Amino acid sequence: MSMPDATETFLDEARDLLEQLEAALLDLETSPEDQGLINTTFRALHTLKGSGGMFGPPEMAAFAHHLEDAFELVRQGRLPLSRDLVGVLLQSSDQLRRLLFEPEGAHASETARLVDILRSLTRRDGPAAATPAAPTPAPAPAAVAQQRVMIELRLPPHAMAFGTNPLALLDELRSLGEAEITPLTDGVPDLDALNPAELSLAWRILLTTTAGRDALDDVFIFVDEPGSVTITELAAPAEAPAIAPSAPPPTAAPPVQTAAELRSPAAGSVPAAAAEPTDSQVRVSAARLDTLLDQVGELVIAQARLTALAHNRHDLALSAIVEEIERLSADLRDSAMDMRMLPIDQLFSRYRRVVRDLAGSLSKDIELVLSGEETELDKTVLDRLGDPLVHIIRNSIDHGIETPDARETAGKPRRGTLRLSARQSGAEMIITVEDDGAGLNRVRIREKALAAGVIGAEDELTPSQIDQLIFHPGLSTAQTISNLSGRGVGMDVVKRTITDLQGTIEITSEPGRGTRITLRLPLTLAIIEGLQVAVGQTMCILPLSTVEECVELSQVETRTSNGRNFVDIRGTMVPLLWTDRIFGTGRTGSVVAVVETDAGKTGVVVDQVIGQHQTVIKPLSPLHRAVPGLAGATILGDGSVALILDIPGLSRAQPALPLQRTAGAAVPTAA
């Protein structure tokens, strides 16, 4: 690995480590005694310091060293993990990020400020950290019998590149007792093939010590690679407490069978042969994944054309080959899609820090409750969703949730609650941001809209229509302009971004009870399984995951209620969506495709069901993108274009049409 490649790898790893560090610190704020979290935090700081010393800016490595020293006091139980300390450590993680990824900035003053605060906190909260008190006499420890262990240390070639210092590990072993260290050169290549950036030496250490197994495990606490460390306990000598340096390695005494155990990241290790298979991972850039998916999409289109060609040729041999290509194409499509799907927790976890900092700056007490973090979403959608959610969360904290005193006056708990949830519904991802605050101030929203000329004084608006005004550009109900809100920039950006992602946004608010904002987004913007249907001469696609069944319209009973048309499907009344009226075909459909949406079931009346279709989603032009009910388009096997229907959007756009019975069939007519 060249130095530029190694540096880029370090920066990628550093991003992950900084995210782990921030998440662990936020968890420690509520669980300060959790040793697992403490070790995770220390481990991240230690790795950033070690790797940063080789590949990062020197000032970053030096700053990480200060942080590690301070947190070591916490790890040893000599410094309490106070809220103030967590706060400055979170600020320090931000500073580490700036030192790594903004090296051209002037960060020296901020680094010095944080180091001074750390020193002040360690002196104030932990006097023993700065000036250890005189030790009080303690009972003499029970005598521990000497033991001999054989340790084989075979670190991976990239170990030093990621901050592991093998000489420091050997020095730690020497501090535990009498150590005879033998270098192993069997892995050292010829000089012309030697890479100075890679580690090729290994070591065998014969250690005589009174330290227990825990002390040995602590030496290798940051060595993760399976098979890197093998610890074998040998029979203890009968009399001699130590082994002379010149003594040959013991061979007479058989090894005690306690060494073959699988080592976890915080415990001992095992030989490579004994390690269980691990799910190794490879980092791939997002651009390469996008290119792969584009190529898979073109392959799916070509496969559809080949299928259509084989269908017309009636050649059994060709059809068999086409079926095999269809199967391979579908498997490749699913694999490519899986690589792009990421748990939404990668996005949700960022907002814990956002809520903590904003609540603190506004002197509010707010609890963030997350649910559905394991739900997966396409990386493209996930990346573009970050900023809209930040805007919504900031508005909920700034405008929605009241101060503790105001909440207490209103008979609410002093601590407000902000809920962020995600769930899948068919081919949609539904993300909800809900607070238990004061709700939208519709009177003020209307006043602002009237003053801005968005509405007229004579306009009669429903509560829902008033709520939607907050998405109008330049409209803000904030009393004063602050660093959080007040300029009317934000919610209009949210609306535009969600629309660009082919999603929708809904608001439900109740005065004094809170506000819920719901985002509905497609799971992916790439490839879906679809059901191809015909509406007149127009070919359309319904997302197959939302289609429950298809029935003949003439075989089911139809009814009209409150201006809506329904069909009776086994005792369930399903509202009908008449696509012939929407597309202006002039003919009544004969098949009902029952589609399940988050709002319930809808019967989509079409002329014909063609069959299943692998649908490569193509974006619509700006002119057609604003047409309600269209989620995109795709290319069929014959080269023609089919429209991908957005059923909830079509339902909202369709006017209510009463039914008229003619020749036993239900026909919509204008009232």
N, C-alpha and C positions, 0 to 999 in steps of 0.2 A: 504494500500500500504506500503510495507516494505521500509526501508531507501535505500537499494541498488536499488530497483525499482524506487523510487522517484528520486534518483540521476540520473539514466539512463534517466528517462523522462525529467528531467531538461536539461541534455546535448542535448537530441534531440530537445527540444524547443529552446535551446541556439543556435543551428546551424541555425534554421529558423530565429531567431531574428537577428543574425549577418548578414545573407543574406539580411534581410529587412533593417537593418541599413546601409549596404553598398549601396544598391540600392537607398535608400532615400537620402543619402549623394551625390551620383552621380547626382541625379535629382536636388538636391538643388544647385549644382554648376552652373546650367543653369537657375534655378528658385529660387533664394535665398529668395524671398518674399512670397513663397507659404506656408501659415500657416498650411495647411494639411500635407505637407512634414515635416515641423518643428515639429509638434505634433507627427508624426509617429516616427521621430528620437528620440525625447525626451522620448517617450513611450518605445521604445526598450532599451534605456540606463537605464531608470528607472526600467524596469522589470529585466534586466540583473543584476543590482545592488541589487535589493531586493531578487531575487531568488538565486543569487550568494552568498549572505550573509548567506543563509541557507545550500546550497548544493555545492557551488563552493569553490575554494581555497580562503582564506582570502585576498591574494594579488590581486586576480581578482576583488573581490567585492570592495576593497578599490580603485583600479584604475578606475572601473566603476563609483564610487562615484565622483572622480575628473572630469571625462568626463561629468557626469550629471550636476555638478555644473557649468562647463564652458558653457554647452549648454543651461542651464537655463537662462543665460544672453542673449543668442540669442533669446530664446523664449519670454523674456520680452522686446525685442527690444533695449536692452542696448549694444549689441555687434554686429557689422555688420558681416555677414557671408562671409568672404573673401575667395578667392581661397586658400590662405595659410592655413586658418583655416580648410577648407574642407580637404586639403591634410593631415594635422596632425591628423584629426579625422579619416580619412581612415587608416592611419598608426596605429592609436590607436585601430581600430576595428580588425586589424590583430594581434595586441598585445593581445587583449582580447581573440582571438582564440587560440593564443599560450599558454596563461595562463590557459585556460580551458583544452586544449587537449594535451599539452606538459608540464605537471607540473614538469617533471624531469629536464627540461632545466633551465639554469641560465638566468632569464629574468629580474632580479632586475635592472640592469644598463639601459636596454632599457626602462623599465617603468619609471625610474627616469628621463631619457632624455626626454621622451614625456611629462611628467608632467611639467618639466621646460619650454619646448616649449609652452605648453598651458598657463602657467602663463605669459610668455613673451607676447604671442599674446593677452591675455585678458588685460594686462596692456597697450600694444601699441595701440590696436584697440579700446579698450573701457575703457578709464580712469574712467568712471563712475562705471565700474564694480569693480575696485579695491578700489577706494576712491570716494564714491558718492558725487557729488557736492551739495552745499547747495541748498535746494529746493527753487524755486522761488514762491512767493505768487500766489496761484491759486484761481480762483473764488470758493466761497463756493458751494458745491454740492447742488443740489435741495433736499429738504427734501423728504425722502422716508418713506412712512407710514409703520408702523410695520405690520408684518404678522406672522401668526402662521401656521406651517406646521407639519404634522405627518409623520415621516420617519420610515419605517421598513427596517432594514438591515439584510438580510439573505444571507450570503456569502456561496458559495459551500464548501464542506468539504476540498477540496484541495487548498483553497485560500491562506493560509499561505505558503504552499509549493512553490507557485509561486510568492512570494514576496509581497502579500497584507497584510498590518498590520491593523487589525480592530481598535486597540486602537488609532492609528494615525488618522484614519478617524473620530473617535469620538472626538479627540482633535481638529481637524479642524472645526468640527461642533460647538464645544464650543466657538471657536474663532469668530464665526459669530453672537453669541447672547446668550440668556439664554436657556440652554438646560436641559431638564429633561430626563434622560436616564434610561430605564427599561430593564434589561436583560430578555430574553425569553428563558426558559429552556425546552420547550416542545420537542426539538430535541436532548436533551442530553440523551445518552443511559445509561443503568446500568453500574456500575463501572467495572464489569468483561468484559463488551463489549466495554469499552471506548478505543479509539485509540488516544494516545496523539499527534500524528502527524496530526490528522484531526480536523477541526473546527466544533463544534456542537452547540455552543451558537449563539443566534441571539439577536437583540436589537430593541427596539422601542424608538424613540427619539421624544419628543415634543419640538420643537424649536420655540422660538419667536425671530425674527430677522428683521432688516431693509435691509438686503442684498437681492438682487434680485435672480431670478431663475438661472441666469447664474452662480452666485457664488456657489449655491448648486450643480449645474452640475459639476463645476470644482472640487469639493471635490471628486466626484465619477468618475473622468475622466478615471481612470484606472481599473474600475470595469466593466467587459464585460459580465458576465454571465447574460442571460435574467432572470428577476424576482428576482435578488439579491437585488435591491433597489426599494422601493415603496415610492413615495413622494406624499402626499395628502395635498392640501392647505385647511386650515380651516378658518372659519369666524374670522376676526380680532376682538380683544376685543374692547369694546366701549371706555374705558378710560385707563384701566391698561395697561401700556406698556410692562409688563412682567408678567410671571406666577410664582407665588411663588412655591418653590420646594415642599411644602407640598400639593399643590392644586391637586385634583384628575384630571385624564384625562378628557378633555371636552367631554360631551356627548350631551348637549342640542343643540348646534349649528350644523346644518347639514353640511357635507363637501361640499366645492365648487367643482363642477364637472370640474376640470382642471387637475386631476392627472392621468387619465387613458390614458396615451400616451406611445407609444412604444419607449423604450430608445435605441439609437444608442450607439456605443462605446464611443462617445464624448459628450453624452447628458444624460438626466435623465433616469429612468428605470420605469418598470411597474410590476404589480403583475404577478406571473408565469402563472396564468390562462388567462391573457390577451395577453401574448406573442404569436407571431405567431410561428408555428413549424419551427425549424432550422434543417439544414442538418448536423447532428453531424458526426464527423469523428473519426476513430480509427486508431492508428498507428500499422502497421504490418511490420515485418522485410522483407527485400527483399528475404532472404533465404526461408522464409515460402511461399512467393508468387511463387518462383521458384519450390518448392516442389509441391504446389498445381497445377501449370501448367503441371508439369511432370505427375502427377496423372491423370489430365484431358486428357492429350495426350494419355496415356495408355487406359483410358476409351473410347476415340474416336476410337482407334484401335480395342478394344474388341467389341464396338458397330458395327463397320464395319463387323467384323467376324460374329456377330450374325445376321446382316442383310443378309449376303450371305447365312448363314445357313437357315434362314426363307424362302429365295427366292427358295431354292432347295426343301424345305419340302412342299410347297404349302398348308400350314395350315393357314386358315383365322384367327383363334383366335391368333395364334402365330404372324402372320403378324401385327395384330392390336396392340399387346403389343410392338412389335419391333418398329412400327411407333411412339408410345408414348415415348419409350426410345430414339429414334432418336431426337425427339423434345426436350426432357429434356437435352440430351447430347449437342445439339447445343446451347441451352440457357446457360447451365453451361460453355461451351467453350467460348461463347461471354462474359459472366460475368467475367471469369478468365482473358480473354484477356484485357478487359476494365480496370481491376485493374492494369495491367502492363503498360498501355499506359499513357504516361505523355506528357504534352506540352513541346515542345523544348525550350520554353522560359526559363525553368529551367537551360538550358545549355547556351543559348545565353546571358542571363543577366550577366553571369560571365565575359564575354569578354569586357564589358564596362570598367571594372577596368583594365583589361589587356591592352587595347588600350590606356587608359589614361596614365598609368604608362610608357609604352614603348615609346609612343610619347613624353612624357616629358623627358625621359632619352636621347632621340635622338634629342631633340630640334626641333621636327616636330609638325605641327598643323594638327591634323587629326580628322575628324568627322566620327563616327561609325553610320551607318544607318541600322536598323534591320527591317525585314519584315517577315511575316509568323510565328511569334512566337507562335501562337495558334495551329499550326500543331502538331499532336500527333505522338509519336514514342515509340516503345517498350523500356522499361527501360533498358534491357540488351544492346541494341544497343546504347541507349543514354549514358549509363555509359562509354562505350568503345570509344565513339566518342569525348570525351572531349580533350584528349591529341593531337590527330591528328589535330583538329581544331586550337588548340593553336599554333602548329608548323606552320600551314599555315598562320595564322594571323601574327605571328612574322616575317615570311619571307616577307609578303606583306608590313609590316611597315618598316622593316630593308632594304630590297633590292628593293622593288617596289616604294613606295611613296617617292618623293624627299623632300628635305628641302624647306621651304617657299621661300628662295631666288632663288633656282634652279627652282622651279615651276614658279615663276614670270618671270624669264629669258626665260623660255620655253613658255610663254604666257598662263599659267594656273593660276587659283586662288591659292592664297597662302595656303589656307586650302585644304588638300587632303581629299578624301572621300574613306572610306572602307565600302562596302556593304556586309551584311551577311543576306542571305535569305533562306527560306525553303518553300517547297511546295510538295504536294502529286500528284503523277502521277500514277494512277492504283495502283499496289501493291508496288510501289517504293516511297521512300522519296528522293527528290532532294534538296541538300544543295549547295548553291553557295557562294563563297567568291570572291568578285570582287573589285579591286582597280583601281584608275585612275592615276597610277604612270607611270614609264618609260617603263614598259613591260620587258619581259625577254631579256637578252643580249645573243642572240644566238651565236654570234661570240665567246664570252668568254666561254660559255658553251661548245662549240665544242673544243676550245683550251684546256680546262681543261680535257675533256673526252679523247682527243688525248694524253695529257701528262700522264694521268692515265692508258693508255692502254685499255680503254673501247672500243674505236673505232680505226680503222686504217686510215692512211692518205688518202687512196684511196676510203674510204667508202663515198658514196653519200647518204646524209640523207635529208629527207623533213623537213620543219620547225616543223611539228608536232612531228617527230621522235627526233629532237634535243631537243624539249621541254621535252619529256619524259625522257631524260637523267638526269634530276635533281633528279629523284627517284633512281638513281644508288647509292648504298652504298659508302660512302666516297667521293662523288663528291660535291664540294662546289665552288661557284664563288665569295665568299666573299674576299675582298682585305686583310682584317686583321681578326684575331680571336678575338672575343669579347664575352661578357657574353650572347649575343643574338644569334650569329651564327658564322659560319666559320670553323667548324670541320667536315662538311659533315654528321652530324648525325641529323636526323630529318625527312626529306622528304622520305627517304627509310622506316623509321618507319611508316610514314603516309600510304604509299603504302601497306605495309605488314598488317597493322591493317585493312584498308578498304577491302583488299582481304579476310582476315579472317572473316570479317563480311558479306562476299558474295556480296560485292559491287564493284563498279568501280570508277575510278577517271580520269577526263579529264581536259586538259589544253587548253585554248585559250588565245593567247597573241598577242598584236599589239604594235610594237615599238612606244614609245612616248604616247600611249593611255591607256595602262594598261593591266592587266592580270585577267583572270577569271578562277577559279578552281572550277569544278563541281564534287560533290560526289553523286553517285547514290547508295542508300542502300535499302534493303528490309524493309518494315514497321515493320515486326516482324520476329523473328527467331524461332517461335513456331508452330502455327497452322494457316492455311489459307484454304479458300474454293478453290477447284481446279476443273478443267475439265479433266477427265480421257480420254486419247486417246490411240490408238494402232498404233505403227509403226512397221509393220511386227509382230514379236512375242514379241516385247518389249512394255511394258506398260509405258506411260509417263503422266505427270501432267502439265497442263498449269494453271497458276494463273487465277482463274475465273474472278477476277475483271478487267483483261486486255482483256478478250475475248468479242468481240462485237457480232459476229454471226458466223454460220457455213453454208457453201454452198457446193453443189456438184460440183466438178471440171468440170464434163462433161457438166454442165448447164451454164457455164460462158465462155466468150471469153478470150483467152490467147494471149499475144503478147510478142515480144522481142524487147528491145531497149537498145543500148549501152552495150550489153553483159549481161543485166539483164532481168529476166523473170517477167512479170506482168500479173495480171488478172483484168478484168474490172468488178468492183462491182458497179452497178448502176451509171456508168459514172465516177467513181473514179478508177484510175490505182493504184493497190496495188501490191508491189513487192512480189514475191513468195519465200518461204523458203522450199527447197526440203529435207525433213527429211530422205527419202529413201537413198539419196546419202550420207548423214551424217552418218546414222547408217548402211549403206551397206546392205540393205535388198534385193536389186536386183529387186524390184518391185515398180511400180509407185503408189502413194497414190491416193485416190479418193475423199477426202473431204478437203476443205480449211477452216481452223479456222482463222478468221480475228482477229488479236490481235493488240491492240492499245498500243504503247510504246511512250516514249517522243520524239523519232525520227520520229514518224508517224506510219502508219498502215503497218502491215506485214501479208501476207497470209501464214499460216503454213500448208503445205500439209501433211496430215496423212492418214492412211488406214481406220480408223474407230473411231467414237466418241462413247465412252462407256457411259458417263454420269457424273453427279456432284459427287464430292468426298471430304469429310472432310479430309484435308491433314495435318498430323502431320509431320513437317519437321525434318528429321534426317540428321545430318552432314555427309558429305562424308569423306572417308579416306584421309590421306595426299596424297596418290598416285593419287586419282581421283579428288581431290580438284582443281588441276591445269588445269583440262580439261575444255576448254572454252565451254560455253553453258549449263553447269550443275549447278543448284542452290542448289541441295541437293537431298534427296531421301525420300521415305515414304513407309510404309508397308500397303499392301492392305488387304481386308477382307479375302482372301484365304491364307494369309501369305507370298505371293510373294512381291518382291520389285519393286517399280515404280520410275522412274527418274523424278525429277522436272526440267523442262526446263527453261533456261534463254534465252529468245528469242533475245534480243539485242546481247548477246554474240554469239549465233548461227549465227545470221546474219553477224556478222563480220568475223566469221570463214568459212562461206560457199563460195566457189569459184563461179564466175559467169558462168552459164551454158545456152547456147542457146537452144531454143525449137525446137522440131521436131514433126510434126503432123503425128500420126498414128491412124487409125481407129477413127478419130474424137476427139482423146484425145491429150492433150499436154504432151509430154514426154521429160524430160531433157536428153541431150546427151553430151558427151564430145566434145569440139570443135575440 
